[in-house]
Amino acid sequence: MSDRQLTHRTPVAVLGLGPMGRALAATLISAGTPTTVWNRTPERAGPLVALGATAAPTVTGAVRAAPVVITCLRDPAAVDAVLAAHDDWAGRTLVDVTTGRPDEARALADWAAGQRVDLVKGAILTPTPTIGTPAATALWCGSRSGFDAVRSVLAAFGGTPGYLGPDPGAAAAYDMALLDLFGTAVSGLTHAFALASAEGIAPRSFARYAAGIAPMLAEMTARFADQLTEDRFPGDRSTVASAGAGLGHVIATTDAHGIDSGVLRAARSVVEQAIAAGHGDDGLARLARSLAPARPA
């Protein structure tokens, strides 16, 4: 919708001042962007006002102050409630970085189209200390004209703003898959520390060896991507069947210590289903295909 080219001096309103919202607002202020902030709990605005922000008492006051509005709230339901608090959004660019599902992002895009709003949907993939630094990583999608218009505003957040395409659910899709990886990895790490401790291994001693898993996973990530793209799963390094055997040993050891083995059993169930389907001699990337068959080209 928009053919404007905005600059870092374009006024921006930030709605939602949780840790990430505060980090985004503080970075905009540091970049010299006129920044208005609003939060359901007004006290959170105090430190940002001290840095140079203007606090708006209402959503309407914040929206009227800026052609670019950033929403960074608890969840999409909170975004819907905040958007409903103002009745004239036409002509504005909405940048939403609230974490949510892809279908929720697409529903927000439907609302934006009805309101004549350019929606840029984002997913910030790195923690608050990275905001405003080269280490920041964010993905953007939705309105191309909106993204082009606010590119210089987004650049203040650090890293290189990357555009995934017009699908408003694309950034959320990446975010959900990456949170899947992070969540299960953290679960595995904490479970491994618990099992090591039960076996009398000191945490720092275990950590020296556990840290070696990360480079292995990085190599596996690239290799799995190639195998899934080519739809071939050689078992020359390890196989689904051998993974199942290894999980069996870990489950038995875990159970012997009375540690919850539910996550491990769920993983073994996926392996057993792949074996039952005749894929025991395939490589481990086969498990991803077993969970979600390839889409037709």
WOQUIUR-V594752 format. One record per residue. N is the residue number from 1. RES is the residue in three letters. OMEGA is omega in radians with two decimals (* if undefined). NEAR is the number of other ideal C-beta (glycine too) atoms within 8 Angstrom. D_LAST is the distance of its C-alpha to the last C-alpha in whole Angstrom. Layout:
n->{N & N}
res->{RES & RES}
omega->{OMEGA & OMEGA}
near->{NEAR & NEAR}
d_last->{D_LAST & D_LAST}
This chain:
n->{1 & 2 & 3 & 4 & 5 & 6 & 7 & 8 & 9 & 10 & 11 & 12 & 13 & 14 & 15 & 16 & 17 & 18 & 19 & 20 & 21 & 22 & 23 & 24 & 25 & 26 & 27 & 28 & 29 & 30 & 31 & 32 & 33 & 34 & 35 & 36 & 37 & 38 & 39 & 40 & 41 & 42 & 43 & 44 & 45 & 46 & 47 & 48 & 49 & 50 & 51 & 52 & 53 & 54 & 55 & 56 & 57 & 58 & 59 & 60 & 61 & 62 & 63 & 64 & 65 & 66 & 67 & 68 & 69 & 70 & 71 & 72 & 73 & 74 & 75 & 76 & 77 & 78 & 79 & 80 & 81 & 82 & 83 & 84 & 85 & 86 & 87 & 88 & 89 & 90 & 91 & 92 & 93 & 94 & 95 & 96 & 97 & 98 & 99 & 100 & 101 & 102 & 103 & 104 & 105 & 106 & 107 & 108 & 109 & 110 & 111 & 112 & 113 & 114 & 115 & 116 & 117 & 118 & 119 & 120 & 121 & 122 & 123 & 124 & 125 & 126 & 127 & 128 & 129 & 130 & 131 & 132 & 133 & 134 & 135 & 136 & 137 & 138 & 139 & 140 & 141 & 142 & 143 & 144 & 145 & 146 & 147 & 148 & 149 & 150 & 151 & 152 & 153 & 154 & 155 & 156 & 157 & 158 & 159 & 160 & 161 & 162 & 163 & 164 & 165 & 166 & 167 & 168 & 169 & 170 & 171 & 172 & 173 & 174 & 175 & 176 & 177 & 178 & 179 & 180 & 181 & 182 & 183 & 184 & 185 & 186 & 187 & 188 & 189 & 190 & 191 & 192 & 193 & 194 & 195 & 196 & 197 & 198 & 199 & 200 & 201 & 202 & 203 & 204 & 205 & 206 & 207 & 208 & 209 & 210 & 211 & 212 & 213 & 214 & 215 & 216 & 217 & 218 & 219 & 220 & 221 & 222 & 223 & 224 & 225 & 226 & 227 & 228 & 229 & 230 & 231 & 232 & 233 & 234 & 235 & 236 & 237 & 238 & 239 & 240 & 241 & 242 & 243 & 244 & 245 & 246 & 247 & 248 & 249 & 250 & 251 & 252 & 253 & 254 & 255 & 256 & 257 & 258 & 259 & 260 & 261 & 262 & 263 & 264 & 265 & 266 & 267 & 268 & 269 & 270 & 271 & 272 & 273 & 274 & 275 & 276 & 277 & 278 & 279 & 280 & 281 & 282 & 283 & 284 & 285 & 286 & 287 & 288 & 289 & 290 & 291 & 292 & 293 & 294 & 295 & 296 & 297}
res->{MET & SER & ASP & ARG & GLN & LEU & THR & HIS & ARG & THR & PRO & VAL & ALA & VAL & LEU & GLY & LEU & GLY & PRO & MET & GLY & ARG & ALA & LEU & ALA & ALA & THR & LEU & ILE & SER & ALA & GLY & THR & PRO & THR & THR & VAL & TRP & ASN & ARG & THR & PRO & GLU & ARG & ALA & GLY & PRO & LEU & VAL & ALA & LEU & GLY & ALA & THR & ALA & ALA & PRO & THR & VAL & THR & GLY & ALA & VAL & ARG & ALA & ALA & PRO & VAL & VAL & ILE & THR & CYS & LEU & ARG & ASP & PRO & ALA & ALA & VAL & ASP & ALA & VAL & LEU & ALA & ALA & HIS & ASP & ASP & TRP & ALA & GLY & ARG & THR & LEU & VAL & ASP & VAL & THR & THR & GLY & ARG & PRO & ASP & GLU & ALA & ARG & ALA & LEU & ALA & ASP & TRP & ALA & ALA & GLY & GLN & ARG & VAL & ASP & LEU & VAL & LYS & GLY & ALA & ILE & LEU & THR & PRO & THR & PRO & THR & ILE & GLY & THR & PRO & ALA & ALA & THR & ALA & LEU & TRP & CYS & GLY & SER & ARG & SER & GLY & PHE & ASP & ALA & VAL & ARG & SER & VAL & LEU & ALA & ALA & PHE & GLY & GLY & THR & PRO & GLY & TYR & LEU & GLY & PRO & ASP & PRO & GLY & ALA & ALA & ALA & ALA & TYR & ASP & MET & ALA & LEU & LEU & ASP & LEU & PHE & GLY & THR & ALA & VAL & SER & GLY & LEU & THR & HIS & ALA & PHE & ALA & LEU & ALA & SER & ALA & GLU & GLY & ILE & ALA & PRO & ARG & SER & PHE & ALA & ARG & TYR & ALA & ALA & GLY & ILE & ALA & PRO & MET & LEU & ALA & GLU & MET & THR & ALA & ARG & PHE & ALA & ASP & GLN & LEU & THR & GLU & ASP & ARG & PHE & PRO & GLY & ASP & ARG & SER & THR & VAL & ALA & SER & ALA & GLY & ALA & GLY & LEU & GLY & HIS & VAL & ILE & ALA & THR & THR & ASP & ALA & HIS & GLY & ILE & ASP & SER & GLY & VAL & LEU & ARG & ALA & ALA & ARG & SER & VAL & VAL & GLU & GLN & ALA & ILE & ALA & ALA & GLY & HIS & GLY & ASP & ASP & GLY & LEU & ALA & ARG & LEU & ALA & ARG & SER & LEU & ALA & PRO & ALA & ARG & PRO & ALA}
omega->{-3.00 & 2.98 & 3.13 & 2.98 & -3.08 & -3.13 & 3.13 & 3.09 & 3.10 & 3.13 & -3.13 & 3.02 & 3.09 & 3.14 & -3.11 & -3.05 & 2.89 & -3.10 & -3.13 & 3.11 & 3.10 & 3.14 & 3.13 & -3.13 & -3.13 & 3.14 & 3.09 & 3.13 & 3.14 & 3.14 & 3.14 & 3.13 & 3.05 & -2.96 & 3.02 & -3.10 & 3.06 & 3.04 & 3.14 & 3.02 & -2.99 & -3.07 & -3.13 & -3.11 & -3.02 & -3.12 & 3.12 & 3.04 & 3.11 & 3.11 & 3.12 & 3.11 & 3.00 & 3.12 & 3.08 & -3.13 & -3.10 & 3.04 & -3.14 & 3.12 & 3.13 & -3.09 & -3.13 & -3.09 & -2.98 & 3.06 & 3.11 & -3.13 & 3.09 & 3.06 & 3.13 & -2.96 & -3.04 & -3.10 & -3.12 & 3.09 & 3.10 & 3.08 & 3.14 & -3.12 & -3.14 & 3.13 & 3.14 & -3.11 & 3.11 & -2.98 & -3.14 & -3.10 & -3.01 & 3.05 & -3.12 & 3.02 & 3.12 & 3.07 & -3.10 & 3.12 & 3.11 & 3.13 & 3.12 & -3.10 & 3.09 & -3.12 & 3.09 & 3.09 & 3.14 & 3.07 & 3.08 & 3.10 & 3.08 & 3.09 & -3.10 & 3.13 & 3.13 & -3.12 & -3.06 & -3.14 & 2.98 & 3.12 & 2.96 & -3.10 & -3.08 & 3.01 & 3.11 & -2.96 & -3.09 & -3.04 & -3.04 & -3.13 & -3.13 & -3.05 & -3.10 & 3.14 & 3.09 & -3.11 & -3.13 & 3.07 & 3.09 & 3.09 & -3.07 & 3.13 & -3.13 & -3.06 & 3.11 & 3.14 & 3.09 & 3.12 & 3.14 & -3.11 & -3.04 & -3.09 & -3.11 & 3.06 & -3.14 & -3.12 & 3.13 & -3.09 & 3.08 & -3.12 & 3.09 & -3.14 & -3.12 & -3.09 & -3.07 & -3.10 & -3.01 & 3.13 & -3.09 & 3.12 & -3.02 & -3.12 & 3.12 & 3.13 & 3.06 & -3.09 & -3.13 & -3.14 & 3.14 & 3.06 & 3.03 & 3.13 & -3.09 & -3.10 & -3.13 & 3.10 & 3.11 & 3.08 & 3.12 & -3.13 & -3.13 & 3.11 & 3.13 & 3.08 & 3.14 & 3.14 & 3.10 & 3.13 & 3.13 & 3.12 & 3.07 & 3.13 & 3.13 & -3.09 & -3.10 & 3.09 & 3.13 & -3.07 & -3.13 & -3.13 & 3.14 & -3.13 & 3.12 & 3.12 & -3.06 & 3.10 & 3.10 & -3.14 & 3.11 & 3.12 & 3.14 & -3.13 & 3.14 & -3.11 & 3.11 & -3.14 & 3.12 & -3.09 & 3.12 & 3.10 & -3.10 & -3.14 & 3.06 & -2.98 & -3.12 & 3.13 & -3.05 & 3.13 & 3.07 & -3.07 & 3.07 & -3.13 & 3.13 & 3.08 & 3.11 & 3.11 & 3.13 & 3.11 & 3.11 & 3.12 & -3.13 & 3.14 & 3.14 & 3.12 & 3.12 & -3.14 & -3.13 & 3.13 & -3.13 & 3.11 & -3.12 & -3.13 & -3.07 & -3.13 & 3.12 & 3.13 & 3.07 & 3.11 & -3.14 & 3.10 & 3.10 & 3.12 & -3.11 & 3.10 & 3.11 & 3.11 & -3.14 & 3.12 & 3.08 & -3.07 & -3.09 & -3.12 & 3.12 & 3.05 & -2.99 & 3.11 & 3.08 & -3.09 & 3.10 & 3.12 & 3.12 & 3.12 & -3.08 & 3.12 & -3.13 & 3.04 & 3.06 & -3.13 & *}
near->{7 & 9 & 4 & 6 & 6 & 11 & 7 & 10 & 6 & 13 & 11 & 14 & 16 & 16 & 15 & 14 & 13 & 9 & 6 & 11 & 15 & 13 & 11 & 14 & 14 & 12 & 13 & 13 & 13 & 9 & 9 & 6 & 13 & 9 & 15 & 16 & 17 & 16 & 11 & 2 & 6 & 7 & 5 & 10 & 13 & 8 & 8 & 17 & 11 & 6 & 9 & 7 & 12 & 9 & 12 & 12 & 6 & 8 & 11 & 8 & 11 & 16 & 12 & 6 & 10 & 14 & 9 & 14 & 13 & 13 & 14 & 13 & 12 & 6 & 9 & 12 & 6 & 11 & 14 & 10 & 8 & 12 & 10 & 6 & 8 & 9 & 3 & 4 & 13 & 7 & 6 & 12 & 16 & 12 & 14 & 14 & 13 & 13 & 8 & 9 & 9 & 10 & 7 & 10 & 17 & 11 & 9 & 15 & 12 & 8 & 11 & 13 & 9 & 6 & 8 & 8 & 14 & 14 & 15 & 16 & 16 & 13 & 12 & 11 & 9 & 10 & 4 & 8 & 5 & 12 & 15 & 12 & 9 & 5 & 8 & 13 & 9 & 15 & 13 & 14 & 16 & 15 & 13 & 8 & 10 & 15 & 15 & 8 & 13 & 14 & 9 & 10 & 15 & 14 & 8 & 13 & 13 & 11 & 12 & 3 & 11 & 7 & 8 & 10 & 6 & 7 & 9 & 12 & 13 & 13 & 14 & 15 & 9 & 12 & 12 & 10 & 8 & 9 & 9 & 8 & 8 & 8 & 8 & 9 & 9 & 8 & 9 & 9 & 9 & 8 & 12 & 10 & 11 & 9 & 13 & 10 & 10 & 8 & 8 & 4 & 8 & 5 & 9 & 6 & 8 & 13 & 8 & 7 & 7 & 10 & 7 & 7 & 7 & 7 & 7 & 8 & 9 & 8 & 8 & 9 & 8 & 8 & 9 & 11 & 8 & 8 & 13 & 11 & 6 & 6 & 7 & 5 & 10 & 8 & 10 & 4 & 5 & 7 & 11 & 17 & 9 & 8 & 12 & 13 & 8 & 8 & 12 & 9 & 8 & 10 & 12 & 8 & 10 & 13 & 9 & 6 & 9 & 4 & 10 & 5 & 9 & 6 & 11 & 12 & 9 & 8 & 9 & 12 & 8 & 11 & 13 & 9 & 9 & 14 & 12 & 6 & 7 & 5 & 11 & 10 & 7 & 11 & 13 & 10 & 11 & 12 & 12 & 9 & 12 & 10 & 6 & 5 & 4 & 7 & 4 & 3 & 2}
d_last->{31 & 33 & 34 & 37 & 37 & 38 & 40 & 41 & 44 & 43 & 44 & 41 & 42 & 40 & 40 & 41 & 43 & 41 & 41 & 38 & 39 & 43 & 41 & 39 & 42 & 44 & 42 & 42 & 46 & 46 & 44 & 47 & 45 & 47 & 45 & 46 & 45 & 45 & 45 & 46 & 49 & 51 & 52 & 49 & 49 & 53 & 52 & 49 & 52 & 54 & 52 & 52 & 49 & 50 & 50 & 49 & 51 & 48 & 45 & 46 & 48 & 45 & 43 & 46 & 46 & 43 & 40 & 38 & 38 & 36 & 36 & 35 & 36 & 36 & 33 & 32 & 34 & 37 & 35 & 35 & 39 & 40 & 38 & 40 & 43 & 43 & 42 & 42 & 39 & 38 & 38 & 37 & 34 & 33 & 32 & 31 & 31 & 31 & 29 & 27 & 24 & 21 & 22 & 25 & 24 & 23 & 26 & 28 & 26 & 27 & 30 & 30 & 29 & 32 & 35 & 34 & 33 & 30 & 29 & 28 & 26 & 27 & 27 & 29 & 29 & 32 & 36 & 38 & 40 & 38 & 37 & 39 & 38 & 36 & 35 & 33 & 30 & 28 & 25 & 24 & 22 & 23 & 25 & 25 & 28 & 30 & 28 & 30 & 33 & 34 & 32 & 36 & 37 & 34 & 35 & 38 & 36 & 35 & 33 & 30 & 29 & 25 & 23 & 19 & 18 & 19 & 18 & 21 & 20 & 18 & 21 & 22 & 19 & 20 & 23 & 23 & 21 & 24 & 26 & 25 & 25 & 29 & 30 & 29 & 31 & 34 & 34 & 34 & 37 & 39 & 39 & 39 & 42 & 44 & 44 & 45 & 48 & 49 & 49 & 51 & 49 & 50 & 47 & 48 & 48 & 45 & 43 & 44 & 42 & 39 & 38 & 37 & 34 & 33 & 32 & 31 & 28 & 27 & 27 & 25 & 22 & 21 & 21 & 19 & 17 & 16 & 16 & 13 & 11 & 12 & 12 & 16 & 19 & 22 & 25 & 28 & 29 & 29 & 27 & 26 & 30 & 32 & 30 & 31 & 35 & 35 & 34 & 37 & 40 & 39 & 39 & 42 & 44 & 43 & 44 & 47 & 48 & 47 & 44 & 41 & 38 & 36 & 33 & 34 & 34 & 30 & 29 & 30 & 29 & 25 & 26 & 28 & 25 & 23 & 26 & 27 & 23 & 24 & 23 & 26 & 26 & 23 & 23 & 23 & 20 & 19 & 20 & 18 & 15 & 18 & 18 & 15 & 12 & 9 & 6 & 4 & 0}
